[in-house]
Amino acid sequence: MSDASFFSDLLTSIAERGRRLLGPAQKAPPARGGVKAACEALLEGRGEASRVALASQIVQTWLVSDEPGRAAFFDMMLKEFGPDEARLENAIAAWRAEPSQEAAQAVNEASEPRRQELIRRLALAPEGVAALVKMRETLLGLLADHKSLKVVDDDFSHLFSSWFNRGFLVLRPIDWGAPANVLEKIIRYEAVHEIHDWDELRRRVEPDDRRCFAFFHPRLVDEPLIFVEVALTKSMPATVAEVLDPGRAPIAAKEAGAAVFYSISNCQEGLRGVSFGNFLIKQVVEDLRHDLPEIATFVTLSPVPGFAAWLAREIEKEDTEALPPEDRVALADLDDRAWMDDPEKVERLRPILTRACAWYLVHARNSRDAPVDPVARFHLGNGARLERVNYLADRSPRAVRQAHGMMVNYLYDLGEIEANHEAFFGRGQVAASASVKRLARRSKTTGEAKTGEAELAK
């Protein structure tokens, strides 16, 4: 039995004991009208067994509720479990009368919404943490139409950032001998390159030149939070076919010169915004360096999910800085859905799409003055360097739709990671190789733009 299973069983036992203490009238989950009273009771100073039982009842009530009932629960958290206003007013008055660190701390404590403590106590239920992650997943889906619930989501996010701190996560390798329920979840949660069946999964985790690692949390038994798939190769790949070709010849791990992170998938929508992907990559790099010291290159083969949408907007602009006029004209070839099957169009678009993609990654910014592309933000923020732009690297329907088949290599140079990270967050600087910088040169003139074509042959 795992430690997590033992802990869950222990909480279940405590909950059963608590239900007996509460008496027959409270053994069943409270009716919807009684949820508020149950939550108030949970916040009172009852014994541990009673609190576990109450938390379990509230959680189970929420889980069996319909969508309106779940939404009503969040509305109740918003309206009924905010800060204690009287306590907060008294704390503020005391601080104004006699400012001190103690008085400031009292204001800080009084300003905390009661729902934060409610969330903490709901986590006492045997499957409480898993249920809370599910709650936030539902809550995120409500925010577009119920913007006032954003403050409730902020409370969930605040607590989750502490509960899912790197210090509480466990890195586990996933191989073909892993439990079947874990392997099934790897298939289900794969978000970059779909795994179609068990044979394909086996090709990704069993050969000597393939690795998979996942972060787990002690309170989420056999539920991966995020996982990365790694290919051990002789050199940096330029296409996904080199990595996933079912007919490829595996190599011995000791023959590899590069470790390629070709798929990173977040598994729990309820943990959106909780950052642990950067810790995952850095930990995997350390583990691989320890086991395979001959590997000198750590690189990704990453999608560019926002490129096609951005390019479509730039094509429509008369004054776009990203595209010379003749490139905008040539990009009309993209209107032909079969352009990838036309060798002439493929070669005509090669320099144009490669330059445009480099410009997008280096210069395009969102409203917060950060790179537009979410994958670029992730890797550049981790300290990686934009190393190479790869033309028609992925011909899958999703990659064609999102990025016209483009992919990118981000290089994790261990000697530069910290400097790149600081430059990115301190000055908004994108670390890029010399060849990518030349491709991404800001220019609208034909002559200057075409000098970048020489880089395509390197």
N, C-alpha and C positions, 0 to 999 in steps of 0.2 A: 504493500500500500504506500502511495506517495505521501509526502508531508501534507500536500494540499488536500488530498482525499481525507486524510486523518483529521485535518482541521475542519473540513466541511462536515464530516460525520460528527465531530465533537459539537459543533454549533447546532446541528440537527438535534442531538441529544439534549442540549440545553434548551432548545426551543420547545421540545416536547415537555420537558420538566416545567417550563414557564407556562405552557398552556394549562397544565394541571393546576398550577398556582392561581391562574386567572379564573379558573372555574368553568363549568360547562357552558355558561352563557356566552363565553367569549372564545370558545374553541373554533367556531366557524369564522371565516373572514368577515370583517364588518361590512355591512351594506354600504352602498355609496354614500348615503346621507350620514353615515357614522364614521367616514374616513377622517374627517377633520378632528373629531373627538379622539379617535385612535392616535392620530399624529400628535395631538396635544398631550395625550397620556404618555406617548413615547418620549416626549421631551421632559416629562416630570422625573423626579429622582427615584424611580423604581429600582428594584433589584435587577441584577444582570439577566437572570433567567427570564423574568417578565419582559424585559426590554427586547431580548432576542425573539421571544414569542410574538410580541406586538409587531416588531419589525417584519417578521415573517408573514404575519397576517396582512399587513398593509401592502407588502410586496406582492403577495399572491392575489390580493384584490385588484391591484393595478394590472397584473399580467393577464387576468381573465376579463378585464374591462374591454368594451368596444372603443372605437376611435374617439367618439365624443366623450366617453367617460375618462379616457386617458388625458384628453385635452383639458377637461374640467379639473383634473387633479393638478395639472401645472398651473391653471388659473388660480386654484386655491392656494398653491405654494406662493404665487405672486402676491395675492391680495391679503392673505391671512398670516403669512409667515415671513414678513419682512422684518426690519429692525424693530425692537421695542422702543416706540417713539418717546414714551415718558422717560425711560431709562436714558435714552440718548440725549434728550433735552437737559436732564439733570447733570449728565456728564459734561456736556458742553458748557452749562452754566458754571459748574465747578472749575472747569479749566479757565474760563474767562475771569472768574473771581480770583483764582490763584494758579497761574500757569506753572506746570511742573511736568517732569517726565511721567510721574505716576498719574497725573490728571490726563495727560495726553493718551496714555495707555488705556485708561478707563474709557475715553472717547472712542478709541479704536475698537475696544471690545464691545461697546454698546452699539456701534455702527454695524456690526456684523449681522446680516439677516438671520433670523431664526431658522430659515430653511437650510442654511449651511449645516447647522447642528442636526437638523432633521435628516439630511442626506447622510451625514456621518453615522447616525444611529440606524438608518435603514440598511447600511452596509453590514450591520450585525447579523442580519438574516443569513441562514446557511448558504444561499445562493445570492446574497444581497449585492455583491459587487457586480456580478454578471447582470443582474436585473437593473442596476443603476446605469450600466453601460447601454443596455437596451432602452432604458428610459430616455437617456440623452439622444440616442439615435432617433427616437420618435420625436423628441423635442426639436431637434434640428430640422425635421421635416415640417414643423409647424411655424417656424420663424418667419417665413415669407409672408404668411397671411396674418400672423399674430406677433407683430414686432415688439409689443410690450413684454413678451416672454424672454426677450434677449437678456434681461437682468437675471432671470432664473438660469438661463444657459451659462451666464458668466459664473454663477456659483458652482454649477457642475464642473465647468472648465477649471476653475480655481482649485477645487478639491482634487480633480483628476490629475492635475499637473504635479501634485504632491504624491498622491497614491501610486502613480505610475512613473515615479522618479527612477532614473537608471539604477539607483542603488537597490531597488526592489525587483528588478527584472533579471530573469535567468536566460542566458543564451544556450540554446540546445541545437546540436546538429541534427538535421533530418535526413535519414537515409532510408533505404528500402526496408530496413528492419524496424522502422518506427511503428507505433501503434496504428492500426488501420484507420481509426477515427481521426488521427492527426493527418495522415496522408490524404484522406478524403477532403479535409479542410484545405490542404494545400491546393488541390484541384479546384475546389470551389472558390477560393479567395484569389487565385492568380488573376492579376488585373492588367498585366502588360502583354504577355504572350499566352493565349488560352491553351490550357491542357485539355485535350479532347477525350482522353481515355487513360486507363491505368497503364497501358503499355508506354504511352508517351511520358507519363510521370516517372515510370521506371527508368527511361532513358535519361531523365534529368537528375536523378538522385543516386542511381546505383553505380555507374561506371567510375573508374578510378580518377578520371579527369573532370568529375562533376561534384559539386558540393551544394548544400542548401542549409541555411542557418535561420533560426527563428528566435524571437524574444517571447518569453512566457512570463506571466505574473502568477505568484503563488495562489491567489484567490480565484484564478480563472483556469480551472483544471483542463489541460489538453486543448486550450484555446490559444492559438498563436495570435500575437498582437500585430506583428509585422515579420515578414521573412524576405530573404534575399537568395536568389539563385546565382550560383557562380560556375563559370566555365574556366577550366585550367587549359590554356592554349600556349602555343609556341610564340605567338606574337599578337599584337593588337588587332582584333577583327574589324572589318569594315561593313559586314552585312550580317543580318540575323541568320541567314541560311548557313553561314560557316559554323554557327553555334548549335542550331537546332536541326540541321539536316539529319533525318533518321538513318541515312546510309553512311554517315561519317565514320571514319576509323578512329576509335578512342586512342588516346596516348596514355602512357604511364604518367602519373602525377609528377614524378621526379624529372620528367622531360620538359615540363612546362616552364615557360619564362614569364608568363603573364597570368594574372587572375582577373577575370572579366565579370563584373557585376552586370548581368544582362536583364535582370528583372527584380524589382523591389515592389512588394505589394503590402499595403496596409489592410489589415483584416477586419478591424472593428470600426464601423462607421461612427459609433458612439464615442470614439476616442479621437475624432477629427480635431486637428489643431494641437493635440498633445504630441510634442516632438520627441521621438526617440529613434527616428531613422538614422540621424547622424551618429548616434552612439552605436547603432547596429553595424554600420559600415566600418567604423574605427575599430570595434571589437573584433570583427571578422578579419580585418587586415592583420591585427595583432596575432590572432590565432593561426592564420595562414603563414605568417612570417615565422612563427615558432615551429610549425609542423613542416613547412616547405621553404627553408631559407634560401633556396636557389631562385625563388620567384622575386624578380626585381621590379615588375611593372604591375600596378594596380589601377585598373581602368574600367570604365563603364561602357556599355553599348546601350544608349538611352534613346527613348522616343522624343519627339519634339511636338507635343500635342496641340500647341496653339498656333503653329506656323501657318497652316492652310487658311485659317480664319483671318489671321493678321494680313497675310498676303492678299487675300481677296479685298480687304479694305484699302490696302495701299494701291492696288491696281486701279481702284475707282477714283483715287485722288489725282487731281491735276498737278499739284505741287509737291508730290511725295519726294522726300529726300532719299528714300531707300532705293528707288528704282529709276535708272535712266529711261528716257522716253522710249528708246528702241526695245528695252527689256519689257516694258509694259505692253508693247505691241506683240512681241514674241510670246508672251505668256498667254495669249489667246489660245494657244495650242492646248492649254489645260482644259478648255471647254470640251475637247474631244475625250470622252471617258476611256477610250481605247488608246490614248496616246502612248502608253507604256509598251504597246505591242507594235509601235511604228518606230523602227530603228532610227530613221531620219529625225523624227521629233525628239526621240530620247537624247540623241547627241546634241541637237540644237538647244534643248532645255538644260543640259547638264551644267554649263557654266553659269547660266542665269539663275537657276534654282539654288545652286551652291552658294553663289554670292549673296543672294537674297536671304538665305537661311543664316549665313554668317552675320549679316547685318542685323537681322532680327534678334539673334542671340546676344550680340554685343551691345547694340544701341537701343532697341525698342524698350520702352519703359511704360509702366502702368501709372495710375494716379498717385501711387506712393513712391514714385521714382525708383522702383525696383524692376528687374527684368520681367517682361510680360510672361515669359514661359515658366510654368510652375516647376517643371523638372529642372530647368536651369537654375531657378532660385534655390532649389533644394541642394543641388550639388555645389554650386558656387558658394552658397552660404556655408557649406561644410568645409570649404577650403580647396575644392578641386579646381583644376584648370581646364578650360575649354580647349581641347587638344585637336580635334579633327571633325569636320563635317562630312558625312558620308551620303553620297547620292544613291537613290533607289536602294537603300539598305534593307528596307522591309516592304514587301509588296502585298502584305496582308490587307484586306479591305479597310480595317480600322486605321492602319498606318497611312494608307493612300488617302483616306478621307480627312485625317487630321493633319498630315504633314507631307502629302505628295510623296510618301515613301522615304523621307529623309530621316536619318538618325545621327547621333552625335557620340563621340568618345569624350568623356570627362576623365582626366588623369589625376589620380591621387598621388602626388609626389610628396612623400613623407617629410622631406626637408622644406617644403614650401607651404604645407597646409595651413599652419598658423598665420603666416604672413598673408596668404591669400584671403583667409577668413577675416582678418582684421581690415584689410584693404576693401573688402566687399562691404562690410557693415560700417566701417568708419568713413569711407570716401565713395561708396557706391561703385567701386572699380571692379570690372569683370576681368578676371585672370584668363588670358587666352594665349595660345601659342602664336609665334610670329606669322605662321602661314594663315591662321584664321584671322588675325588682325589685318593682314594685307587684303584678304577677301572682303572683310567688313569695312574697308575704308569708306569714309563718308564722301560720296561723290555722285554727281549727276551727269558728268561728262563721259562721252563714249570712250575716249582714249584712256582715261584713268581707270574706268571700270574694267575695261578689257585686259588691263595688265594683270589682273587677278587670275586670268585663265591659266597662266603658267603654273600657278599653284596647284591646279587640278591634276597636273601630270606628275606631281611629286609624290 
